[in-house]
Amino acid sequence: MRYPQTFIDDLKRQADIVRVVQDYVQLKKKGANWMACCPFHKEKTPSFSVSPTKEIFYCFGCHKGGSVFNFVMEIERVGFPEAIKIVADKIGMPLPKMVDDSRFEARRQEADVVIQLNSWAMEWWQQQLDSSNEGRIARDYLKQREISEETQKTFRLGYAPDSWDALSIFLRNKGAAQEHIDRSGLVVKREDSNHSYDRFRGRLMVPVLDVQGRPIAFGGRTLTNDDAKYINSPETAAYVKGRNLFGLNLTRDEIRRSGFAILVEGFLDLIVPYQSGVRNVVASLGTALTPDQVKLLSRFARKVVVNYDGDRAGVQAAKKAIEILLAEDLEVKVLVLPDNADPDEYIRKFGVTEYQRQRAQAQPHIQFVIDSALRDRNLHRPAEKAEAVEEVLPYIRAVKNGVQKREYFDMAMDALGIDRENVNTSTWRRELWQTVRHNRPLRSDSVQVLTRRTEATAAEQRLLGLLFADANLRHEVLPMLREEDYEDLATAPLFKAVFELEREGAQVDFDSLNRKTEGDEFAARMIPLVLMNSSLHGSNEHYSATECVSTFRLMKLDQRIDELKRELVIAEREQDLERVSKLATEQIQLSAQRQGMLQPQSDTR
């Protein structure tokens, strides 16, 4: 059933939007516009405007806007039908008979039946938790997790007895028809018969309530060693996966008041912070965050702090969530707690004050993504550099605001060593920016080519020149070189070619080098350049092979010291004290090694 469209249109015209808004917020007339403190984000600047001629409202601060119905839906947190009733009541317009929509009505009625069955089940499970002998296992578990009785009642927690049909019998005794029970999600139909059995058995029960506080689904946590830690309700007429957020019915007002939401993964990751006084938190029901969930959340806040687990799976889930949040133009920060702790265990161990301190230091999403891309990668290795760039770009593309997108792009490129000043990388940096700016597809080889387009250092060119030019020096230098000296350089194919030609006793010249490096564009460009330079100095006595190799290794040490500086910043930001100590020790050792290598050169001079 629904209201006739002609009635909705008439109601919208007759409902003076200014008058309706005035019932909720004091407006001060200024010129032709009505300006006031926004009732949604409480900003006291003149950002809120109501246009009686256009019959719309808009806030230039939080960007909420729409018709009188949208305003009432936002301010009252109700659905469209309820908003129509409220507006009609305010202006004294009688409601007409609803238009028959049989499919909609049948679905709504079935959803009402499911919610009623869920309500009975929730109340019965609460009784089992409170007073049954079997429920002691759940009471002991909650005590162990430091969940108070008050919190248990707030979240309507319960216990499902370890029985195949105890709930089914209870529901039938309440008058429920078996066909309705079978479609409720509370039971599972047997494959070999028409009989069913209770879905939730021997588990702590956590109701999932919609924004209006109605039980639409459940999560059941094992209290033994079952393989499935949680089992959840299937989709029903009342519940569609990915459209609801756990806890939002309790936390929506605080989210709106504080202006941001903390997004966590699991039930207890919300329940424990809520119990400790963190009331602007919601959970994504243990599944990957969906666009529908983000749209729902965006009704209450435009800023989100993602606080998922810090393990590998949690980091990947957080990165997926970031993309979806950015698509809705939300401001996103990421909180990774020390030692990869989840919010539940961290608050119980360190307290809510320390948790809030950590939350206040949450990273902007782009820094989190950059740090993740840099972790365990050597940017001097072309393949790893390409992987890092490709990992970061989607999170820049997803940003809606053009100014922020450019800022994030520059941050990422600088961190990943795609230098805007370098004549070689600046061109590719500009090309990458154009693809990101206009959301154009990236050529499959663009990033790989970019990361290989690094100018050879003077030490590389000088050493290769010596190897190309003089066979005697080549015999002296090659035994001094180790593969790790050059393996992660862009010129590595040239060094490998020289080694192979030396082993084969072949001449080192343009043709032989090209044959050994066939297909490598960078090598093809470098070979004539180095050969021309080497022909100018030949085996000039002023060039020392030992000095070149030492300089070469100093360059490698400097690269690793630079990497350690970046890794230390990340480790310190994450308060990973063990990693900070390890990296600092390595940095001291390498600095001492570098000084030791420089000392003989100084003594010689």
WOFENPE-V315517 format. One record per backbone hydrogen bond with DSSP energy under -0.5 kcal/mol. CO is the residue of the C=O (numbers start at 0). NH is the residue of the N-H. Records with the same first field share a line. If there is no record, write none. Layout:
# WOFENPE-V315517
CO = NH + NH
This chain:
# WOFENPE-V315517
1 = 98
3 = 7
4 = 8
5 = 9
6 = 10
7 = 11
8 = 12
9 = 13
10 = 14
13 = 15
14 = 16
15 = 19
16 = 20
17 = 21
18 = 22
19 = 22
20 = 23 + 24
26 = 28
27 = 34
29 = 32
32 = 29 + 34
33 = 49
34 = 27
35 = 46 + 47
37 = 41
42 = 37
44 = 46
46 = 59
47 = 35
48 = 57
49 = 33 + 51
50 = 54 + 55
55 = 50
56 = 65
57 = 48 + 59
58 = 62
63 = 58
65 = 56
66 = 70
67 = 71
68 = 72
69 = 73
70 = 74
71 = 75
72 = 76 + 77
78 = 82
79 = 83
80 = 84
81 = 85
82 = 86
83 = 87
84 = 88
85 = 89
86 = 90
87 = 91 + 92
88 = 91
91 = 93
98 = 1
100 = 104
101 = 105
102 = 106
103 = 107
104 = 108
105 = 109
106 = 110
107 = 111
108 = 112
109 = 113
110 = 114
111 = 115
112 = 116
113 = 117
114 = 118
115 = 119
116 = 120
117 = 121
118 = 122
119 = 123
120 = 124
121 = 125
122 = 126
123 = 127
124 = 128 + 158
125 = 129
126 = 130 + 131
127 = 131
132 = 135
133 = 136
134 = 137 + 138
135 = 139
136 = 140
137 = 141
138 = 142
139 = 143
140 = 144
141 = 146
142 = 145
145 = 147
147 = 151
148 = 152
149 = 153
150 = 154
151 = 156
152 = 155
154 = 206
157 = 204
158 = 160
159 = 201 + 202
160 = 162
163 = 197
164 = 168
165 = 169
166 = 170
167 = 171
168 = 172
169 = 173
170 = 175
171 = 174
176 = 180
177 = 181
178 = 182
180 = 183 + 185
185 = 198 + 199
187 = 196
189 = 192
194 = 189
196 = 187
198 = 200
201 = 222
202 = 159
203 = 220
204 = 157 + 206
205 = 218
206 = 208
207 = 215 + 216
209 = 212
213 = 209 + 215
216 = 207
217 = 232
218 = 205 + 220
219 = 230
220 = 203
226 = 228
228 = 221
230 = 219
238 = 235
239 = 242
241 = 292
244 = 247
245 = 282
246 = 249 + 250
247 = 251
250 = 254
251 = 255
252 = 256
253 = 257
254 = 258 + 259
258 = 301
260 = 262 + 304
261 = 263 + 281
262 = 306
263 = 283
264 = 285
265 = 269
266 = 269 + 270
267 = 271
269 = 273
270 = 274
271 = 275
272 = 277
273 = 276
276 = 278
279 = 261
281 = 263
282 = 245
283 = 286
289 = 293
290 = 294
291 = 295
292 = 296
293 = 297
294 = 298
295 = 298
296 = 299 + 300
301 = 330
302 = 260
303 = 305 + 332
304 = 262 + 306
305 = 334
310 = 314
311 = 315
312 = 316
313 = 317
314 = 318
315 = 319
316 = 320
317 = 321
318 = 322
319 = 323
320 = 324
321 = 325
322 = 326
323 = 327
324 = 327 + 329
325 = 328
330 = 303
331 = 364
332 = 305
333 = 335 + 362
334 = 336
336 = 339
337 = 340
339 = 309
340 = 336
341 = 345
342 = 346
343 = 347
344 = 348
345 = 349 + 350
346 = 350
350 = 354
351 = 355
352 = 356
353 = 357
354 = 358
355 = 359
356 = 360
357 = 360
358 = 361
362 = 333
363 = 366 + 367
364 = 368
365 = 369
366 = 370
367 = 371
368 = 372
369 = 373
370 = 374
373 = 376
376 = 378
377 = 380
379 = 381
380 = 384
381 = 385
382 = 386
383 = 387
384 = 388
385 = 389
386 = 390
387 = 391
388 = 392
389 = 393
391 = 394 + 395
392 = 395 + 396
393 = 397
395 = 398
400 = 404
401 = 405
402 = 406
403 = 407
404 = 408
405 = 409
406 = 410
407 = 411
408 = 412
409 = 413
410 = 414
411 = 415
412 = 417
413 = 416
416 = 418
421 = 425
423 = 427
424 = 428
425 = 429
426 = 430
427 = 431
428 = 432
429 = 433
430 = 434
431 = 435
432 = 436
433 = 437
434 = 439
435 = 438
442 = 445 + 446
444 = 448
445 = 449
446 = 450
447 = 451
448 = 452
449 = 452
451 = 453
456 = 460
457 = 461
458 = 462
459 = 463
460 = 464
461 = 465
462 = 466
463 = 467
464 = 468
465 = 469
469 = 473
470 = 474
471 = 475
472 = 476
473 = 477
474 = 478
476 = 479 + 480
477 = 480
481 = 484 + 485
482 = 485 + 486
485 = 488
488 = 491
490 = 493 + 494
491 = 495
492 = 496
493 = 497
494 = 498
495 = 499
496 = 500
497 = 501
498 = 502
499 = 503
500 = 504 + 505
501 = 504
506 = 508
508 = 512
509 = 513
510 = 514
511 = 515
512 = 516
514 = 517
516 = 519
518 = 520
519 = 523
520 = 524
521 = 525
522 = 526
523 = 527
524 = 528
525 = 529
526 = 530
527 = 531
528 = 532
529 = 533
530 = 534
531 = 535
532 = 535 + 536
533 = 537
536 = 539
539 = 542
541 = 543
542 = 544
543 = 547
544 = 548
545 = 549
546 = 550
547 = 551
548 = 552
549 = 553
550 = 554
551 = 555
552 = 556
553 = 557
554 = 558
555 = 559
556 = 560
557 = 561
558 = 562
559 = 563
560 = 564
561 = 565
562 = 566
563 = 567
564 = 568
565 = 569
566 = 570
567 = 571
568 = 572
569 = 573
570 = 575
571 = 574
574 = 576
575 = 579
576 = 580
577 = 581
578 = 582
579 = 583
580 = 584
581 = 585
582 = 586
583 = 587
584 = 588
585 = 589
586 = 590
587 = 591
588 = 592
589 = 593
590 = 594
591 = 595
592 = 596
593 = 597
594 = 598
595 = 599
596 = 600
597 = 601
598 = 602
599 = 603
600 = 604
